[in-house]
Amino acid sequence: MTVIDDVRALIDRLAPGPICDDCVADRLGLSVRQHANHKTHELAGSNGFERRKDICSMCYGEKLVIRRLK
């Protein structure tokens, strides 16, 4: 699987709960947060993925998050 596949699968597992880039990077063991940020930007706006400011379902911080609407 590619990194974007891993990111997509993580978001799908949490759906409809949102997740921030920091938690994506942490959960997937990505070395840099920007890598998660790049992949979530790629997914945003396609196939039901939504990116907006909200409360992360993992760390409960108010941040820019991504989620998949079911």
Disulfide bonds with the S-S distance in Angstrom:
none
